[in-house]
Amino acid sequence: MDHAVVSGTDPVDAAAVSALIDGVYACVLDRGRWPGVLESLCHEIGGCAASLNIHNLATRVPELLVEHGTDPVASRAYVETYAGLNPLIDAILLYIPPGQVDTVYRTADLPAFRRSRFYREWVGPQAWGDWLSCVLIRTTSSLAMLAVARRERDGPFSPQDVEFVRLLAPHLQRATMLSRVFDDRDAKREGLSALVDRIRAPAFLVNPAGTVAFVNAAGEQLLAEGSVLQARDGRLTPCDGDTRRRFAEALYAEAGAPVSLVFGPPQDRRLLWVAPASAASGGHSIVLVTSREDDLPLPGPLLVEAFGLTAAEIRVLVALLKRRTMAEIAQDLGITPRTAKAHLQHLFEKTGTRRQADLLAEVMALVPPISVF
C-alpha cells in the first residue's frame, strides 16, 4: 500500500520506491532489465546518466558495467582508460560503508576533483556536475557501486534524492549480489543448478510441479536438521504450519519482486527469500534461507526513516518477529498489555497495515541482503 516515506525535507514517493524495487528484483535473472531500472531512477531523482558496475580493485577495470544515458564513446573510454584514474574510488567509495549514499558536492574536495585528469578529460566534457554514489558490495578484491550523474546546470542532488536512493540501497545490494551468482552467461554454460550449488546459504530450486529440482549442500544439511524445512514427497515445505500457506503463495506468485518470510521456531528463527518462477529461471522458483542467527538483521535506522518508528515501537516489532504474544511482549518489556497494544496500533498506522502478517512483510522488505557467498 502507498504511504509517504518520512525524510528530512519533503516526503519521498513510496509508490515510486516500490515500483523501482519491483524492477530491481526483476533484474536478478534478466540483466537486460538493468538499463530500464537505471533510466527510471534517473527520472525520479533528476539524473542524466547512471551506471551499475563492479570494479576489480587489483586491475581497477570494471568487470560489469550497466549504463543509462552515457555516450558509448565515453563509456568505452572509461573502461579502457579512465576507470584507473577515477579519484573517487579511493577518495570516497573505499571508505564509506555499503548502503551509505553520498554525493560529490557534499563529500569531495571539489577544487581538487576538478583539477584531476579524470574530471578534465572525462567528467567535464559531458557537462556533469553532482555525482551520487552508493557502495553496494565491497570485498577485498572488488567494489560494486551505483553512480548517478546530474547535469551541472541542474545543481546538486537534494536530501530527498539521497533519501530516495538510500531506501533502494538494501534491495540494490541484494539484487546485485544475486546477479553475480545468476549471471546469464554462466547460466547458459553451467546450468542454473550449478550456480545454486555455489551459494553458501541454504538454497533450493523448486520446479513448476512444486517439487525440489535441486538443493545445495547447505540446503541438504538444513533438511537433515528438520527443524525449519522439510521435503515431503519431494515438496519443500516449512515445518511451521502458519508459514506453509504464505510460502506456497510466494512460490506460485506471478514473476516479480521476491518475497521475504520470517519463519521457524523461536529458538531457530530464519529469514526465507523466495524468487517466484520466471522464464529466465526456466520456470523454477529460487528459495534462499538465512544461516542461523541469534537475532534477525533488523535495520533500526531505516525503520525510523521509512516509517517514523520510535524506539519503543521497534522493541515491540522485534518481539513480534520472535513470535512473542502481546501478553509476553508486555511482560518482557515491562509495560502494561494496554501499552503494548497501543504500540502495535501505532505500528499498523505508521506502516499502513492492518494485520501482523502484513506488518512483518512490510518491515522485512527493508532487511539487508541475505549473505549468499
C-alpha positions as CSV (number, residue, x, y, z in Angstrom):
1,M,0.0,0.0,0.0
2,D,1.1,3.5,-0.7
3,H,2.3,5.9,2.0
4,A,4.7,8.7,2.2
5,V,8.1,7.9,3.5
6,V,9.4,10.3,6.1
7,S,12.5,12.2,5.1
8,G,14.4,15.3,6.3
9,T,12.5,17.5,3.8
10,D,9.5,16.6,1.7
11,P,8.2,13.0,1.8
12,V,9.6,10.5,-0.6
13,D,7.1,9.0,-3.0
14,A,6.7,5.5,-1.6
15,A,4.8,4.3,-4.7
16,A,7.8,5.3,-6.9
17,V,10.2,3.5,-4.5
18,S,8.0,0.4,-4.5
19,A,7.8,0.3,-8.3
20,L,11.6,0.6,-8.6
21,I,12.1,-2.2,-6.1
22,D,10.0,-4.5,-8.2
23,G,12.1,-3.5,-11.2
24,V,15.4,-4.1,-9.3
25,Y,14.4,-7.7,-8.4
26,A,13.3,-8.4,-12.0
27,C,17.0,-7.8,-12.9
28,V,18.3,-10.7,-10.9
29,L,17.7,-13.3,-13.6
30,D,17.3,-10.8,-16.5
31,R,20.3,-8.5,-16.6
32,G,18.8,-6.8,-19.7
33,R,16.4,-5.0,-17.5
34,W,19.0,-3.0,-15.6
35,P,19.2,-0.1,-18.1
36,G,15.5,0.5,-17.8
37,V,15.7,0.5,-14.0
38,L,18.6,3.0,-14.1
39,E,16.6,5.2,-16.5
40,S,13.6,5.1,-14.1
41,L,15.9,6.0,-11.2
42,C,17.3,9.0,-13.2
43,H,13.8,10.2,-13.9
44,E,12.9,10.1,-10.2
45,I,15.9,12.0,-8.9
46,G,16.8,14.2,-11.8
47,G,19.8,12.4,-13.0
48,C,21.1,12.4,-16.6
49,A,23.1,9.2,-16.5
50,A,23.6,6.2,-14.3
51,S,25.8,3.1,-14.0
52,L,26.0,-0.1,-12.0
53,N,29.5,-1.5,-12.1
54,I,31.8,-3.9,-10.3
55,H,35.4,-2.7,-10.1
56,N,38.2,-5.2,-9.8
57,L,40.4,-3.4,-7.2
58,A,43.6,-5.1,-8.4
59,T,43.2,-4.1,-12.0
60,R,40.8,-1.2,-11.4
61,V,38.9,-2.4,-14.5
62,P,35.1,-2.7,-14.3
63,E,34.0,-6.4,-14.6
64,L,30.4,-5.5,-15.0
65,L,29.2,-2.2,-16.5
66,V,25.5,-1.5,-16.9
67,E,24.6,2.0,-18.0
68,H,21.9,4.5,-19.0
69,G,22.5,7.9,-20.6
70,T,26.3,7.6,-21.1
71,D,27.7,8.3,-24.5
72,P,29.0,5.0,-25.9
73,V,32.4,6.6,-26.8
74,A,32.7,8.0,-23.2
75,S,31.7,4.6,-21.8
76,R,34.4,2.8,-23.8
77,A,37.0,5.4,-22.8
78,Y,36.1,4.9,-19.1
79,V,36.7,1.1,-19.3
80,E,39.9,1.4,-21.4
81,T,41.5,4.5,-19.7
82,Y,39.7,6.5,-17.1
83,A,38.5,3.8,-14.6
84,G,42.0,3.6,-13.3
85,L,42.2,7.4,-13.0
86,N,38.9,7.8,-11.1
87,P,40.0,9.5,-7.8
88,L,36.5,8.9,-6.3
89,I,37.3,5.2,-6.0
90,D,40.0,5.9,-3.4
91,A,38.8,9.3,-2.0
92,I,35.2,8.3,-1.2
93,L,34.0,4.9,-2.2
94,L,36.6,2.7,-0.4
95,Y,36.0,4.4,2.9
96,I,32.2,4.5,3.2
97,P,30.1,1.5,4.3
98,P,27.9,-0.4,1.9
99,G,24.5,1.1,1.7
100,Q,25.5,4.6,2.5
101,V,24.6,7.2,-0.1
102,D,26.9,10.2,-0.8
103,T,27.3,12.9,-3.4
104,V,30.4,14.6,-4.8
105,Y,29.2,18.1,-3.9
106,R,28.7,17.0,-0.2
107,T,31.8,14.9,0.4
108,A,34.6,15.6,-2.2
109,D,37.3,18.2,-2.3
110,L,35.7,19.9,-5.3
111,P,38.6,22.1,-6.4
112,A,41.0,19.1,-6.3
113,F,38.5,16.9,-8.1
114,R,38.0,19.4,-10.9
115,R,41.8,19.7,-11.3
116,S,42.1,15.9,-11.8
117,R,42.7,14.5,-15.2
118,F,39.6,12.3,-14.7
119,Y,37.4,15.3,-14.4
120,R,39.1,17.4,-17.1
121,E,39.1,14.7,-19.8
122,W,36.1,12.6,-18.9
123,V,33.6,14.2,-16.5
124,G,33.8,17.8,-17.6
125,P,33.3,17.2,-21.4
126,Q,30.0,15.5,-20.5
127,A,28.8,18.6,-18.6
128,W,28.2,16.6,-15.5
129,G,28.0,18.3,-12.1
130,D,27.0,16.5,-9.0
131,W,27.5,12.7,-8.8
132,L,25.6,10.5,-6.4
133,S,27.2,7.2,-5.4
134,C,26.4,4.2,-3.2
135,V,28.6,1.2,-2.5
136,L,26.6,-2.0,-2.9
137,I,29.3,-4.7,-2.3
138,R,32.8,-4.4,-1.1
139,T,35.2,-7.3,-0.8
140,T,39.0,-7.5,-0.6
141,S,39.1,-7.8,-4.4
142,S,36.0,-6.0,-5.8
143,L,33.8,-3.0,-5.3
144,A,30.3,-2.8,-6.7
145,M,28.7,0.6,-6.8
146,L,25.8,2.6,-8.2
147,A,26.5,6.0,-9.6
148,V,24.1,8.6,-10.9
149,A,25.3,11.8,-12.6
150,R,23.5,15.2,-12.9
151,R,24.0,18.0,-15.4
152,E,26.0,20.8,-13.8
153,R,23.3,23.3,-14.8
154,D,20.7,21.3,-12.7
155,G,22.6,21.9,-9.4
156,P,23.3,19.4,-6.6
157,F,21.2,16.4,-5.6
158,S,18.7,17.2,-2.8
159,P,18.4,15.5,0.6
160,Q,15.2,14.0,-0.8
161,D,17.1,12.5,-3.8
162,V,19.7,11.0,-1.4
163,E,16.9,9.6,0.8
164,F,15.2,8.0,-2.2
165,V,18.3,6.1,-3.2
166,R,19.0,5.2,0.4
167,L,15.7,3.4,0.7
168,L,16.5,1.5,-2.5
169,A,20.0,0.6,-1.4
170,P,19.3,-2.7,0.5
171,H,17.4,-4.0,-2.5
172,L,20.1,-2.9,-4.9
173,Q,22.6,-4.7,-2.7
174,R,20.6,-7.9,-2.6
175,A,19.9,-7.9,-6.3
176,T,23.5,-7.1,-7.2
177,M,24.8,-10.0,-5.1
178,L,22.3,-12.4,-6.6
179,S,23.0,-11.2,-10.1
180,R,26.6,-12.1,-9.6
181,V,25.5,-15.7,-8.9
182,F,22.8,-16.0,-11.5
183,D,24.8,-14.5,-14.4
184,D,23.1,-15.1,-17.7
185,R,26.3,-16.3,-19.4
186,D,27.2,-18.6,-16.6
187,A,23.6,-20.0,-16.5
188,K,23.9,-21.0,-20.2
189,R,27.3,-22.5,-19.6
190,E,26.8,-24.3,-16.3
191,G,23.1,-24.6,-15.8
192,L,21.1,-23.0,-13.0
193,S,21.6,-25.9,-10.6
194,A,25.4,-25.5,-10.8
195,L,25.0,-21.8,-9.9
196,V,22.8,-22.6,-7.0
197,D,25.4,-25.1,-5.8
198,R,27.9,-22.2,-5.5
199,I,25.7,-20.4,-3.0
200,R,26.8,-20.6,0.7
201,A,23.4,-20.1,2.2
202,P,20.8,-23.0,2.0
203,A,19.4,-22.8,-1.5
204,F,16.7,-24.7,-3.4
205,L,15.3,-24.8,-7.0
206,V,11.6,-25.7,-7.0
207,N,10.1,-26.8,-10.3
208,P,6.6,-25.9,-11.6
209,A,5.2,-29.1,-10.1
210,G,6.3,-27.9,-6.6
211,T,9.0,-30.5,-6.1
212,V,12.6,-29.8,-5.3
213,A,14.6,-29.9,-8.5
214,F,18.0,-29.1,-6.9
215,V,19.3,-28.4,-3.4
216,N,22.8,-27.3,-2.5
217,A,24.9,-28.8,0.4
218,A,23.8,-26.2,2.9
219,G,20.2,-26.9,2.0
220,E,20.6,-30.6,2.4
221,Q,22.0,-30.0,5.9
222,L,19.1,-27.8,6.7
223,L,16.6,-30.5,5.6
224,A,18.5,-33.1,7.6
225,E,18.2,-31.0,10.8
226,G,14.4,-31.0,10.2
227,S,13.6,-28.0,12.5
228,V,12.6,-25.4,9.9
229,L,12.2,-27.0,6.5
230,Q,11.3,-30.5,5.2
231,A,10.8,-32.2,1.9
232,R,7.6,-34.2,2.0
233,D,7.3,-36.4,-1.1
234,G,9.9,-34.2,-2.7
235,R,7.9,-31.0,-1.9
236,L,9.7,-28.3,0.0
237,T,7.6,-27.1,2.9
238,P,8.2,-25.2,6.2
239,C,7.7,-27.2,9.4
240,D,5.8,-24.3,10.8
241,G,2.2,-24.7,9.8
242,D,1.5,-21.0,9.9
243,T,4.1,-20.3,7.3
244,R,3.1,-23.0,4.8
245,R,0.3,-21.0,3.2
246,R,2.4,-17.9,2.8
247,F,5.3,-20.0,1.4
248,A,3.0,-21.7,-1.1
249,E,1.6,-18.3,-2.2
250,A,5.2,-17.0,-2.7
251,L,6.2,-20.0,-4.7
252,Y,3.3,-19.6,-7.2
253,A,3.1,-15.8,-7.3
254,E,3.5,-14.1,-10.6
255,A,7.1,-13.3,-11.5
256,G,8.1,-10.0,-9.8
257,A,9.7,-8.9,-6.6
258,P,11.0,-11.7,-4.3
259,V,9.1,-12.4,-1.1
260,S,10.7,-12.4,2.4
261,L,9.2,-14.5,5.2
262,V,10.2,-14.9,8.8
263,F,9.7,-18.5,10.0
264,G,10.9,-21.3,12.2
265,P,10.6,-22.0,16.0
266,P,11.5,-19.2,18.4
267,Q,14.9,-20.8,19.2
268,D,15.8,-21.1,15.5
269,R,14.3,-18.1,13.6
270,R,15.2,-17.8,9.9
271,L,14.6,-15.4,7.0
272,L,13.3,-17.1,3.9
273,W,13.6,-15.5,0.5
274,V,11.6,-16.7,-2.5
275,A,12.1,-15.6,-6.1
276,P,8.9,-16.6,-8.0
277,A,9.3,-18.7,-11.1
278,S,10.1,-16.8,-14.3
279,A,11.0,-17.5,-17.9
280,A,14.6,-16.6,-17.1
281,S,14.8,-19.3,-14.4
282,G,13.3,-21.9,-16.6
283,G,10.0,-21.9,-14.7
284,H,11.8,-22.7,-11.4
285,S,11.3,-20.8,-8.1
286,I,14.5,-20.0,-6.2
287,V,14.5,-20.3,-2.4
288,L,17.2,-19.0,-0.2
289,V,17.4,-19.2,3.6
290,T,19.5,-17.3,6.1
291,S,22.0,-19.1,8.2
292,R,21.1,-19.4,11.9
293,E,21.4,-16.1,13.8
294,D,20.5,-15.2,17.3
295,D,18.8,-12.0,16.1
296,L,17.3,-11.2,12.7
297,P,19.1,-8.3,11.0
298,L,16.5,-5.6,11.6
299,P,17.6,-2.2,10.2
300,G,16.7,0.2,13.0
301,P,17.8,3.4,11.3
302,L,15.9,2.6,8.2
303,L,12.7,1.8,10.2
304,V,13.0,5.2,11.8
305,E,13.5,7.0,8.5
306,A,11.0,4.9,6.5
307,F,8.1,4.8,9.0
308,G,9.0,7.2,11.8
309,L,9.0,4.4,14.4
310,T,10.0,5.2,18.0
311,A,12.5,3.0,20.0
312,A,9.6,1.5,22.0
313,E,7.7,0.6,18.8
314,I,10.8,-1.0,17.3
315,R,11.2,-3.1,20.5
316,V,7.6,-4.3,20.1
317,L,8.3,-5.1,16.5
318,V,11.4,-7.1,17.3
319,A,9.4,-9.1,19.8
320,L,6.7,-9.8,17.1
321,L,9.4,-11.1,14.8
322,K,10.3,-13.6,17.5
323,R,6.7,-14.8,17.6
324,R,6.0,-13.4,21.1
325,T,2.4,-12.9,22.1
326,M,1.2,-9.5,23.2
327,A,1.0,-10.7,26.8
328,E,4.6,-12.0,26.6
329,I,5.8,-8.8,24.9
330,A,4.2,-6.7,27.7
331,Q,5.9,-8.9,30.3
332,D,9.3,-8.9,28.5
333,L,9.4,-5.2,28.1
334,G,8.0,-4.3,31.5
335,I,5.0,-2.5,30.1
336,T,1.2,-3.0,30.5
337,P,-0.7,-5.0,27.9
338,R,-2.6,-1.9,27.1
339,T,0.6,0.0,26.3
340,A,1.8,-3.0,24.2
341,K,-1.4,-2.9,22.2
342,A,-1.1,0.8,21.7
343,H,2.4,0.4,20.3
344,L,1.1,-2.3,17.9
345,Q,-1.7,0.0,16.8
346,H,0.9,2.7,16.1
347,L,2.9,0.2,14.1
348,F,-0.1,-0.6,12.0
349,E,-0.9,3.1,11.4
350,K,2.7,4.1,10.5
351,T,3.2,1.2,8.1
352,G,-0.2,1.4,6.5
353,T,-1.1,-2.2,7.5
354,R,-3.9,-3.9,9.4
355,R,-2.6,-7.4,10.2
356,Q,0.6,-8.6,11.9
357,A,1.5,-10.7,8.9
358,D,1.3,-7.7,6.6
359,L,3.2,-5.6,9.1
360,L,6.1,-8.1,9.2
361,A,6.1,-8.4,5.4
362,E,6.3,-4.6,5.0
363,V,9.2,-4.4,7.5
364,M,11.1,-7.4,6.2
365,A,11.3,-5.7,2.8
366,L,13.9,-3.4,4.4
367,V,16.0,-6.2,5.8
368,P,19.6,-6.1,4.5
369,P,20.6,-8.7,1.9
370,I,20.9,-12.4,2.7
371,S,24.5,-13.4,2.7
372,V,24.8,-15.8,-0.2
373,F,28.6,-16.1,-0.8
